[in-house]
């Protein structure tokens, strides 16, 4: 049912993965690297990902803050706190953490900018989170000049390069990340590079390897969620539901896995259960794409007033994100295009494509052009969205409807058939439109 292309698996686990224990240890995500006590000279370990034993993210932030009251000159701890704030913003969907992250990362650099690759990793992660991918690329490259062996920096760099449409460079840097440390973070990114190229078999194999090597419950849940995404986006809602449920067993209450479970249930016709799960997940994490998915399911069932409530919350989150420096993205463009505001969709797309010339944004730009009647231009953009080989049901649906508007009936039939063959449940509002269009074109079901 998911209308938008999920890239959460492509950006792996985010900046930080916290595990058990009290503050006082920085541990590499590379499990072969030994722990090191935090100090002015402590390495942030092989890839700069902080693991704080025995603590939740909230506890880690509190411990770092308490530590910094006692040792205010610890640039590593300031950088780690900045990374933690970026992660907290993602987990809580609270963009107020982004200015906090920026402040403490700059403080870390003010103390030490000559050897402080971890702070540059934090700035790159923050810029990626704000969709300022050019800045993220610059910060990551600066950090790699200090430490050319940082997995965390290669991850941030490749994330930015993918969003900037620099695919070949991103593939090289993801491979470098895998070579340095073939763990959940690097393998999940490698999986996504193959999904981008349309090789779902290789993408699945790499994600299965990430699952097999997952050292913690949270890593395991992440890999299972991504396997669920690969299955769902390929039209196998039953297998996807199994993966999402297993992910929730590994990390109870994980919002992404619960959202996946809800969309798989909806695809299988278990609408009441799906609604309950969506209500839970948006209550925990009002992430914009979750709100839109939930609203569109409600709308497809004729529960328009309830759908409008979710759309109103989405609008509020967009205002908050903008206030905290988050750039426009495909979610907002597609929402405006699909829900009656074509001019705003086009404005959002024209702004977004300048900072994020990625296939997902090419697709959103194409759709914004289409709803404004600019189908010749839309066809150029949708071809860019399909240029990497990514076999995405939404992209093919959009191409089919653009071709239909241009009078290219045979091409439209082929594109719409492909969309429904990939995933007949790619969206509760759009999939029925695709089926109706095919019927009008005289295609077999």
C-alpha positions, 0 to 999 in steps of 0.5 A: 500500500505504500505510495512512496518509495521507502529509503529507510533501509537504504540509509541503514540504522541512522547515525547511532545504535545504542546498546546496553550499559552505563555511559563511559564506553564508546564501542565501534559497530565493528564487533572486532574493535575493542572498547575504548573509554571516552576521553580527549584522546579516545578514538570513536572506534573504527566507524565512529558509531557510538554504542553505550552499554546498557542504556536507552537513547534517552539514558545515553543523552542524559549520561552524556549531558551529565558527563559533559557537566563534569568534563566540558572539554571532551570533544568526543562526548560533545560529538557523540551527543550531537549524533544522539540528538540527530537519532532522537529526532528521527526516533521521536519525529521531533525536529526540535532536536536538530538545532540542539544537535547543530549547537553541540556539534559546533561546540565539539569542533570549537574544542577540536577541529583538527582530529574531530572526524566524529563531529563532521560525521555528526554534521553530515548526519544532521545535514542528511536528516534536514535534506541538505545533501550537498552540505552532508556530502561536504561534511563527510568528505571533510571528515574522511580527510581526517579519518579515511577509514571511518565507516560512519563517514562513508555511510553518510557520504553514500547516503548524500550521494544517492540523494544527489543522484550521484549513483556510481560514486555512492555505489563505490563508497558503499562497497568501501564501507562493506570492505571496511566492516560488513555489518548491518549498517553497510550491508543494508546500504549495499542491499539498497544499491542493488534494489536501486538497480532492480536486482531484488534477488541480490538486494534480498541476499545482502539483507539476509546476510545483514540479518544473519550477522545482526549482533543485537535485537535492534539490528535484527529488527532492522534487517527483518523490517528491510526484508519485509519492505523488499517482500512487500514492494515486490507484491508478497504481502504475506511474506512481508507480514511475517517479516514485520511480525518477526521484527516486532518480536525482536524489538517490541513497539518498533514504529517502522515495523509496526507501520509495515505490519499495518500496511501488509494487513491492509493489503491482505484485507485485514483493515480493522487490524491495520487501522488499529496498528496505524493508530498506535504507530502515529501516536508513537511516531507521527512521521509524515509518511505514516500519517499519509499512509494511514490517512489514505487507507482511511480515505479508501474505506470512505472514512474521510473525516478521520483521514482529514484528521491525519492529513491535518497532523501531517500539515502540522509536522511539515510546518515544524520541519520547515521551521527547523531547517528541513528541506522539501521532499517527495512526501510533501510533493506527492501529498499536495499532488494527490490531494488537490493542491497542484500548484503547491505540489509543483512549487514543492517539486521545483524546490525539492529537485534542486537539492535532491535530484534522486529517483524518488524526487524525479518521480514526485516532480513528474507527478506534480507536472502531470497534475498541472497538465505538463505531461511532456515535461512529466514524461522526461522526469519519470524516465529519469526516475526509472533510469537506474532500473529500479522496478517500483510500482508507483513509478510505473503507475505514474508513467502509465497515467502520464502516457495515458494523458499524452494519448500513448495508449499502448505504452500506458497499458504496458506501464500500468500492467507492470505497476500492478504486476509488481505490487497490486497493493502499492497504494489503496487509492492509486491501485484501483485507479490503475485497474480502472484505467486498464479496464478502460484501455481494454487490458486483461486483469 
